[in-house]
Amino acid sequence: MSAPANVALDKRKAQLDAVAVASLLLCCALWGLNQVAAKIALADIPPLTQAAARSLGAALLVLAWSRWRGIALAARDGTLVGGLAAGILFAAEFACIFVGLQFTSASRMVVFIYLSPFVVALGMPFVARGERLRPLQWFGLGTAFAGVAWAFAEGFAASANATTRQWLGDALGVAAALLWSATTLVIRASALASAPAEKTLLYQLAVSGLLLALLAKLAGESWPSQVGPLALSSLAFQTVVITFFSYLLWFWLVRHYPATRIAAFTLMTPVAGLLAGVGLLGEPLTLRLLVAVATVALGMVLINRRW
């Protein structure tokens, strides 16, 4: 375990309190809408261009916020290597999400992304031994994983139709989950564990914004000549509410609470994402998705119960 992780662990609360639960519920509700907003904006703004715009826009907001709060971001505190790694992983994660949304529905994407807590729980004992899960908590993670796998199988069944590549979008959602997990582990295992949340977020936004812009250029994407008000509103929502506000809140939670607990709690997000996709986009509500959401919710209860 690295020294920064030890320092951060001393300040970390052992259980989720009311502030953490309320913050996580808010994040889950917002993230459930995130895939819907991205899907709406894809009608006018190409995927990588959209991802780059929201990262760079949110980076400017973090800079302005930090300057207003008097938070020093330029101090040499050993976070550069971890910050660059987290930024690269963040860029790859959102490249997978935005490209994947072209092939699969928003409600399916949000279920696959939240395979992440399972991977975090596997990796965290190597970073912080105090965050090992008990057998029934592992059973809860296994239950959630089974639900995701059940939903994933539907994508391969649908791929029998030559006109669909839903399986590709689903696979990119799983890849995004693995990248998100790796980001969380990098943050906890590096000097970022004791850095201000604003600095951690700025690393990810600035690095990912530049990388995504480069990928967009290499892919031949460009900012469209005309963008409708709905797409612009969706992009603004992603930039200000999701990428700036909710991610800043998330990194504050990662710094102050057990990563396995808060990562597992985000399994509630697919419920919000499913409801948003069905209610706002008119996406189909399939039996497999219902089973996936139910098992994910059950897993979350088992993981977060005080045994």
Phi, psi and omega in degrees: 000138181283159180299317179300324179296323178296316180298315182295325182295327180297329182268354187274135179285146185282333183233161175279122178266186184298323179296316180295315181297314179297318179295318180292321177298320178295314178300316181299317179298316181291317181292333175296329178276343186300313182295326178295314179298318179296318180296319179297314182292336180298341178297332182241329187245122180305154189299308183290325176297319179295316180296319179294318182297318183288324178294313182292320178297317179291328177298319177296323178294320178296319178298314180296317179298315182294321178295318179295321181276354181072031181271123181282123181251345186264000182296143177277103185233017177077015184266356189299311183297311178298321180295317178295318179297315179297321180294319179295316179296320179298317179298315181296321179301310185282338170296317178297317183295309186289323176290319181298328180295347175285342186244340181228168183280159179296322182291326176287317182302317184293331177291316184290324180300327185270027160284345184308315182303329179296317181289321178299317180296327177291323186271333186299324178302336177282344180258316181218107184298334181291354182252027175289144178268150177278166183305316181291332175289323174296323176298321177297318177295320178297321177297316178296318179297320179298321178295319178295317179297322179297317178292323182297326182299330181295327180296321178289327176295319180291335184288353174298336174279121186295346184271357183238147173233045181300325180301326180292316177298320178297316180296321177293328175296318177294319177299320178298322178298317179295321180291321177298317179299316180298323178298314179300317181292321178298317180298315182288332185268353184246183178295346177296340181298335181245008180273157176302147179302325181297321181289319178300314181293320181297319175306311185293318183290315183294312181295314181294322180300315180293316180294318180293324176296320177295316178298321179298319179293317179296329179278358179082016178277156175207163178293127184296151180292331179227130177232127182289160181298327180293317179294319178296320178296320179295319179293320178296319178299315179297319185289310188277309188278314184278297190288327178271296189290305188290326179288326175297317177296319180299314182290332173294320178294319179301325182285330190251350183226161180301127184297324181295320181292313183288327177295318179294324182297331181291354175296350173288340184300319178305329177297312178295321179294320178297312180297320180293317180296319180287316185284323185263330183252353180069027180286153184293140176260097185267162179297320181297319179294320178298317178296318180299314181296317181297316182289325176297317179297318178298317178300321180297320179298315181295322182291320188265355178291142176280110183269000000 
